[in-house]
């Protein structure tokens, strides 16, 4: 698979998602019911972050038991993380930032991947490795929509998934930007709701969000 086709595949995955929940799964037993709750609410593309010891096993469990879920790995920090994600058989990978080592590994990998960028220089490094689908992170803290529009000037063909500071109240505003394919965030699955096992509550948040975004 060429870098271009990988990036087109990544763009298609992100675009059809509209919203990608950023999942920090603390307990393995939460993985499957959380994924089922998200899918029931119309949210199928899931980013399982490598922020906890059970993340890999959680992704495996979701892939095995929730067939409608499209599982990716997030918080990829280096080439080893990327290799683990690819070996797992997930559909995509996402990082919060990008080192030269990670960008080189991503260019060589078969896994569709979106590196994190916050500046023009970081974006130029991603483009130099053939990666034109990126995560703008942390989106609000890095300058918000004004910063995104400024980057769109010299980089009109870059496709973006902003994450960081985005929630139910401002997701539609971000999605209205022409270079935004989808948005990411953790508001769809609040930590308190996961810890308490309020799966119906998470499904309700997802359903409400997706309905409002479709209307917008």
ROPA-368414 format. One record per residue (C-alpha): residue number from 1; residue in three letters; z, x, y. Coordinates in nm, 2 decimals, padded with zeros to 4 digits. Each point is the difference from the previous one (the first is absolute). Layout:
 pos code     c3     c1     c2
 NUM  ALA      Z      X      Y
...
***
This chain:
 pos code     c3     c1     c2
   1  UNK  00.00  00.00  00.00
   2  UNK -00.10  00.14  00.34
   3  UNK  00.24  00.02  00.29
   4  UNK -00.21 -00.26  00.18
   5  UNK  00.01 -00.25 -00.29
   6  UNK  00.38  00.06 -00.04
   7  UNK  00.05 -00.08  00.37
   8  UNK -00.22 -00.31 -00.02
   9  UNK  00.21 -00.11 -00.30
  10  UNK  00.32  00.07  00.19
  11  UNK -00.13 -00.20  00.30
  12  UNK -00.09 -00.30 -00.22
  13  UNK  00.35  00.01 -00.16
  14  UNK  00.17  00.00  00.33
  15  UNK -00.23 -00.26  00.17
  16  UNK  00.05 -00.26 -00.27
  17  UNK  00.37  00.05  00.01
  18  UNK  00.05 -00.10  00.37
  19  UNK  00.37  00.11 -00.04
  20  UNK  00.13  00.27 -00.22
  21  UNK  00.38 -00.01 -00.07
  22  UNK  00.18  00.33  00.00
  23  UNK  00.23 -00.02 -00.30
  24  UNK  00.31  00.22 -00.03
  25  UNK  00.13 -00.10 -00.35
  26  UNK  00.36  00.11 -00.06
  27  UNK  00.05 -00.15 -00.34
  28  UNK -00.26 -00.01 -00.28
  29  UNK  00.10 -00.36 -00.09
  30  UNK -00.11 -00.11  00.34
  31  UNK -00.36  00.12 -00.04
  32  UNK -00.16 -00.28 -00.20
  33  UNK  00.18 -00.30  00.16
  34  UNK -00.08  00.15  00.35
  35  UNK -00.36  00.04 -00.08
  36  UNK -00.03 -00.35 -00.15
  37  UNK  00.17 -00.14  00.32
  38  UNK -00.25  00.18  00.22
  39  UNK -00.30 -00.11 -00.21
  40  UNK  00.12 -00.36  00.00
  41  UNK  00.00  00.01  00.38
  42  UNK -00.36  00.12  00.01
  43  UNK  00.07  00.37  00.04
  44  UNK -00.16  00.20 -00.28
  45  UNK -00.06  00.35  00.13
  46  UNK  00.33  00.19 -00.03
  47  UNK  00.10  00.35  00.12
  48  UNK  00.28  00.13 -00.22
  49  UNK  00.15  00.29  00.19
  50  UNK  00.13  00.32 -00.16
  51  UNK  00.33 -00.03  00.19
  52  UNK  00.22 -00.07 -00.30
  53  UNK  00.06  00.15 -00.34
  54  UNK -00.14 -00.31 -00.18
  55  UNK -00.32 -00.03  00.20
  56  UNK -00.24  00.12 -00.27
  57  UNK  00.16 -00.21 -00.27
  58  UNK  00.00 -00.30  00.24
  59  UNK -00.37  00.04  00.06
  60  UNK -00.06  00.03 -00.38
  61  UNK  00.20 -00.32 -00.06
  62  UNK -00.19 -00.20  00.26
  63  UNK -00.34  00.12 -00.13
  64  UNK  00.10 -00.10 -00.35
  65  UNK  00.16 -00.34  00.08
  66  UNK -00.16 -00.13  00.31
  67  UNK -00.37  00.02 -00.06
  68  UNK -00.10 -00.17  00.33
  69  UNK  00.17  00.28  00.20
  70  UNK -00.21  00.28  00.14
  71  UNK  00.23  00.29 -00.01
  72  UNK -00.01  00.32  00.21
  73  UNK  00.24  00.28  00.07
  74  UNK  00.13  00.08  00.34
  75  UNK  00.21  00.28  00.16
  76  UNK -00.22  00.26 -00.17
  77  UNK  00.11  00.33  00.16
  78  UNK -00.19  00.27 -00.19
  79  UNK -00.26  00.07 -00.27
  80  UNK  00.25 -00.05 -00.28
  81  UNK  00.09 -00.35  00.12
  82  UNK -00.37 -00.08  00.02
  83  UNK -00.06  00.13 -00.35
  84  UNK  00.28 -00.21 -00.14
  85  UNK -00.14 -00.31  00.17
  86  UNK -00.35  00.07 -00.14
  87  UNK  00.13  00.06 -00.35
  88  UNK  00.20 -00.33  00.02
  89  UNK -00.33 -00.19  00.05
  90  UNK  00.08 -00.17  00.32
  91  UNK -00.28 -00.13  00.22
  92  UNK  00.07  00.20  00.32
  93  UNK  00.23  00.24  00.17
  94  UNK  00.15  00.02  00.36
  95  UNK  00.19  00.27  00.18
  96  UNK  00.21 -00.02  00.32
  97  UNK -00.16  00.32  00.13
  98  UNK -00.23  00.27 -00.13
  99  UNK  00.03  00.38 -00.05
 100  UNK -00.31  00.22 -00.06
 101  UNK  00.11  00.03 -00.37
 102  UNK  00.02 -00.38 -00.04
 103  UNK -00.33 -00.06  00.17
 104  UNK -00.17  00.25 -00.23
 105  UNK  00.15 -00.16 -00.30
 106  UNK -00.10 -00.34  00.11
 107  UNK -00.36  00.11  00.06
 108  UNK -00.01  00.13 -00.36
 109  UNK  00.18 -00.29 -00.15
 110  UNK -00.18 -00.31 -00.15
 111  UNK  00.27 -00.23  00.15
 112  UNK -00.09 -00.20  00.31
 113  UNK  00.24  00.13  00.26
 114  UNK  00.10 -00.06  00.36
 115  UNK  00.18  00.28  00.18
 116  UNK  00.25 -00.07  00.27
 117  UNK -00.10  00.10  00.36
 118  UNK  00.16 -00.04  00.34
 119  UNK -00.22  00.22  00.22
 120  UNK -00.36  00.09  00.07
 121  UNK  00.05  00.35 -00.15
 122  UNK  00.15 -00.15 -00.32
 123  UNK -00.29 -00.24 -00.02
 124  UNK -00.25  00.28  00.04
 125  UNK  00.16  00.19 -00.29
 126  UNK -00.04 -00.31 -00.22
 127  UNK -00.36 -00.05  00.10
 128  UNK -00.07  00.37 -00.07
 129  UNK  00.09 -00.08 -00.36
 130  UNK -00.21 -00.31 -00.02
 131  UNK  00.28 -00.25  00.05
 132  UNK -00.09 -00.26  00.25
 133  UNK  00.24 -00.27 -00.12
 134  UNK  00.34  00.08  00.13
 135  UNK  00.35 -00.14  00.05
 136  UNK  00.11  00.00  00.37
 137  UNK  00.37  00.08 -00.03
 138  UNK  00.24 -00.06  00.16
 139  UNK -00.22 -00.25  00.17
 140  UNK  00.22 -00.15  00.27
 141  UNK  00.20  00.31  00.06
 142  UNK -00.31  00.22  00.02
 143  UNK -00.13 -00.20  00.30
 144  UNK -00.09 -00.34 -00.14
 145  UNK -00.33 -00.17  00.05
 146  UNK -00.07  00.19  00.31
 147  UNK  00.01  00.33 -00.20
 148  UNK -00.22 -00.16 -00.27
 149  UNK -00.26 -00.10  00.25
 150  UNK  00.00  00.34  00.16
 151  UNK -00.07  00.16 -00.34
 152  UNK -00.28 -00.26 -00.07
 153  UNK -00.19  00.15  00.30
 154  UNK -00.09  00.34 -00.15
 155  UNK  00.04 -00.12 -00.36
 156  UNK -00.18 -00.34  00.00
 157  UNK -00.07  00.01 -00.38
 158  UNK  00.35  00.06 -00.12
 159  UNK  00.16 -00.28 -00.19
 160  UNK  00.37 -00.05  00.04
 161  UNK  00.31 -00.16 -00.17
 162  UNK  00.28  00.02  00.26
 163  UNK  00.35  00.01 -00.13
 164  UNK  00.34  00.04  00.17
 165  UNK  00.16 -00.25  00.24
 166  UNK -00.24 -00.28 -00.11
 167  UNK  00.14 -00.34 -00.11
 168  UNK -00.06 -00.37 -00.01
 169  UNK -00.01 -00.03  00.38
 170  UNK -00.26  00.27  00.08
 171  UNK -00.21  00.03 -00.32
 172  UNK -00.27 -00.23  00.12
 173  UNK -00.04  00.20  00.32
 174  UNK -00.05  00.32 -00.19
 175  UNK -00.24 -00.17 -00.24
 176  UNK -00.22 -00.12  00.29
 177  UNK -00.09  00.37  00.08
 178  UNK -00.36  00.07 -00.13
 179  UNK  00.10  00.32 -00.17
 180  UNK  00.30 -00.14 -00.19
 181  UNK -00.06 -00.10 -00.36
 182  UNK  00.35 -00.11 -00.08
 183  UNK  00.36  00.06  00.10
 184  UNK  00.29  00.14 -00.20
 185  UNK  00.37 -00.08  00.03
 186  UNK  00.33 -00.08 -00.17
 187  UNK  00.07 -00.33  00.17
 188  UNK -00.14 -00.19 -00.29
 189  UNK  00.28  00.12 -00.23
 190  UNK  00.32  00.07  00.19
 191  UNK  00.24  00.23 -00.17
 192  UNK  00.28 -00.26  00.01
 193  UNK -00.22 -00.26 -00.18
 194  UNK -00.10  00.25 -00.27
 195  UNK  00.36  00.11 -00.06
 196  UNK  00.11 -00.36 -00.03
 197  UNK -00.29 -00.10 -00.22
 198  UNK -00.13 -00.27  00.24
 199  UNK -00.35  00.00 -00.14
 200  UNK -00.07 -00.35  00.12
 201  UNK  00.09  00.11  00.35
 202  UNK -00.24  00.29 -00.02
 203  UNK -00.28 -00.23 -00.13
 204  UNK  00.06 -00.23  00.29
 205  UNK -00.02  00.28  00.26
 206  UNK -00.33  00.12 -00.16
 207  UNK -00.15 -00.35 -00.01
 208  UNK  00.10 -00.07  00.36
 209  UNK -00.14  00.33  00.12
 210  UNK -00.33 -00.03 -00.18
 211  UNK -00.05 -00.36  00.12
 212  UNK  00.07  00.10  00.36
 213  UNK -00.24  00.31 -00.02
 214  UNK -00.28 -00.21 -00.15
 215  UNK  00.05 -00.25  00.28
 216  UNK -00.02  00.28  00.26
***
